[in-house]
Amino acid sequence: MRRLTQHWFSKPLTAIHIALGMLLVSACTASPITIPASSSWHWQLSGNLQMPNRHVYDIDLYDTPSSTIGNLKAQGRIVVCYFSAGSWEDWRDDAAQYPTQALGNNLDGWPGERWLDIRNSTVRTLLAKRMDLAVSKGCDAVEPDNVDGYSNSNGLGLTKADQLDFNRWLASAAHARNLAIALKNAVELVPDLVNHFDFALNESCYRYNECNAYNAFTAQGKAVFVAEYRKYNNKLCNKANASGFQLQYFKRALNTVGKPCT
């Protein structure tokens, strides 16, 4: 936050000055929103935004207008804004600003994406600007994607220590902006990161028998959103309900409304 200069205080305080000061103190002491563990949620990253009756909306940071975010919040919804933190996307507005030496291997199955050197200071500066954009658009929280590059063929020599340092930096940068932050996938890092992240989002942990790791989040009363790309499965819903997870079934395109457990 920008500091007030000494010059500003050299004039007598007015009611406006006092009000501004109270707002600044409030901004400095505010904390990120809490997402209740029982929250219903809608996750859509492409296509015309659907409007199901869900408490949390997880939508694309770039493709969603500020007016839409404002309207959702006016309806009492929590807005989570998605962006990729660990990969470079050639179609984003800031793509040309990333140094070529920070670009690694292509992401398998995702044309136009390459792994990022998350140790690079310029990369972190640009990602901080993405979180500033989230603040300016009115997002309550962020969902940074691809935060497990070290465990993939990234072409950059990333280590687990590099990943943990980066993910903790993301959480700190989000919290400094009063944004809540999700840990996306990265199941093996949950024990090291659960205290730093406010909620979790996982894809296909039931398919890979990894969901139990997220008990660390529910033990702290934090929301766990699980997406499975398959037909509705009542047995899995029973498991998820017993664990306190919010399980939902989606199409991989994430362009429509998912089917939550009942």
ZINOR-V443915 format. One record per backbone hydrogen bond with DSSP energy under -0.5 kcal/mol. CO is the residue of the C=O (numbers start at 1). NH is the residue of the N-H. If there is no record, write none. Layout:
{{CO NH} {CO NH}}
This chain:
{{5 8} {5 9} {6 9} {7 10} {8 11} {14 18} {15 19} {16 20} {17 21} {18 22} {19 23} {20 24} {21 25} {22 26} {23 27} {24 28} {25 29} {26 30} {33 35} {34 36} {35 223} {36 39} {40 56} {42 44} {42 58} {44 60} {52 54} {55 78} {56 42} {57 59} {57 80} {58 44} {59 82} {60 64} {63 65} {65 69} {66 70} {67 71} {68 72} {69 73} {70 74} {71 75} {72 75} {72 77} {73 76} {78 57} {78 80} {79 140} {79 141} {80 59} {80 82} {81 143} {82 61} {83 85} {83 145} {86 116} {88 90} {88 114} {89 92} {92 95} {94 97} {95 98} {99 102} {100 103} {102 117} {105 115} {107 110} {110 113} {112 90} {113 107} {114 88} {115 104} {116 118} {117 120} {120 124} {121 125} {122 126} {123 127} {124 128} {125 129} {126 130} {127 131} {128 132} {129 133} {130 134} {131 135} {132 136} {133 137} {134 138} {134 139} {135 138} {140 180} {141 81} {142 182} {143 83} {145 85} {145 86} {148 151} {149 152} {152 154} {154 105} {159 163} {160 164} {161 165} {162 166} {163 167} {164 168} {165 169} {166 170} {167 171} {168 172} {169 173} {170 174} {171 175} {172 176} {173 177} {174 177} {174 179} {175 178} {180 142} {181 198} {181 199} {182 184} {183 185} {183 201} {186 189} {187 190} {189 192} {189 193} {190 193} {190 194} {193 196} {193 197} {199 183} {200 225} {201 185} {202 204} {202 227} {204 208} {205 210} {205 211} {206 209} {210 213} {211 214} {212 215} {213 216} {214 217} {214 218} {215 219} {217 220} {217 222} {218 221} {223 200} {224 226} {224 246} {225 202} {226 248} {227 204} {228 230} {228 250} {233 237} {234 238} {235 239} {236 240} {237 241} {238 242} {239 243} {240 244} {240 245} {245 247} {246 226} {247 261} {248 228} {249 259} {251 254} {254 45} {254 46} {258 260} {259 249}}
